[in-house]
Amino acid sequence: MDILPATVADLRQVLADHHRYWGERDLRALHLSALVQEFGDTCLTARAADGIRGYVIGFVTPDATGYVHLIATRDESRGSGLGRQLWAAFAEAARARGALRLKAITSPGNTGSIAFHRSLGFSAETVADYDGPGVDRVVFRRELPPRP
């Protein structure tokens, strides 16, 4: 399996197979082609012979934070370590763009995501009204270690 920069065609494929990555949760509106077009080197896909197994859409902010907007693995790839591989590849791509730290968010009820990010060494803090009044989010943060 190869982890490579994402293309808009990859994003279209992910959207066509949306249920394979997100199940019943409809997150299609969060899949912005502008992010892939403008931050293609930090938007990545894990490709195998049978298609895109996982992907990450992220970018580096002006304050040197590598922010992951979306990360997902296809249903048959869950539990394989692919999510960890995607995070590691994103961290390296973000570091190449000057990132010093990493960040992501999720909803407080997404216990799987919270456990996963904690296992990767992220701190997790619930922030009230993060996405507007009454819309709390769990914010994950982790410093990138200095290069050896």
N, C-alpha and C positions, 0 to 999 in steps of 0.2 A: 504494500500500500504506500502511496506517495502523498505527502502533504505539500500542496502547491498553492500559489496565489489563486484566489477565486476570480471568476469572470462573471459578467452579467448573464451569460448563458448558463453557468453553474447555478446562479441564483434562480433562474427560471426553472431549472430542473428540481431544485430543492422545493420550490413552491408547488410544482406539479405533484411532488411526493410528500407534501407537508405533513400528512397524517402519519407517515412512517417515522418522522422525527419528533412530532409533538402530540401524537395521539388525538384526543378530543379537544385539546386546547388550540384555539384558533389564533395564532400569532402572525398570520400572514401580513398584517398591516405594519408590523415591525421590521419586515424584510425590505429595506430601502435600497433600491439599486444605486442611488447616489452614494451611499457608503462604500459599495463595492467599486464604483467608478472612481471615487476620490481617494479611497484608502486601500487600493487593491493589494498593496504589499503587506497589509495587516489583516486582510480578510482572506481566510484560508479554507481549502477543502481537502479532505482526506479521500483520495480516489482509489478505487479498486477496479478490477475488471468488470464488476457488476454495477458500477456507478459510484455515486458520492455516498460514502459511509458516514461522514460527519463534516461539520463545518464550524467555523468561528467567524463572526463579523465584528471587527473591532478597529480601533484607531488610537492614535496617540494625541492627547490633548496638549494645549500650549503650556500647561504646567508640568509636562513630562510624565503624565499618567497614561499607561496603557489601559484603555477602557474596553472591556468586552461587552458589546451590545447584545449579542446572541451567541450561544454555543449549543450545539446539539449533535447527537449521534443517532443514526438510523436504528430502528428497533432491534435488528439482529446483531448489532454491534455493541449494544449496551453491556457493560460488565467486562469488556475486553481490554480496558485500559486506553481506549481511543480518546476519551475525554481528556485524560491526563496528557496524552501525546499532543492533542490539539492545544491545550493550555501551554505546554512547554514550547511548541512551535510559535504560538502567538507571543509568548514572553520574549523569545529570541528576536522575532520580527520587530516587536515594540522596542526592545533594547537597541536594535540597529537604527531606529528612528529617534533615539535619545530618551526613551522612557527610563525612569528611575523607580517607578512603583506600578502596581497593577490594581485594577478596580473593576467590580461588576456589581450588579444588583439583582435581587429577586423579590418575589412577594413573600410575606411572612409565612404563608401556608405551604410553601414549596420546601418541605422538609428534606427531600432528596437532594436538592441543589444546595441547601444549607450544609448538610452533612458532607457532601462531595467537596465543596469549597473549603470547609474546615479541614478535611483530610489533606488538602493541598497546602495547608499552612496559612490560609487567609483568616483574618479576624472577621467577625460577623457582628454588626451592630444594627439593631432596628431603629430606623429614623422615621419619626412621626411626620406625616404630611409630605414625604419626600417627592411624591408625584402629584401633589395637590392636596387640598383639604380632605382629610380622612383616608388618604391613599398612602399608607405606610409602605416602606421597602426595607429589606435587609441589605445593608451595604457591606460588601466584601472588600477588604484592603490587604495588600501584602507588598512589602518592599522587595525590590529586585536586589539580590546580592551583587556586590561589585564583581566585575569580571576578574577571573584569576590572573 
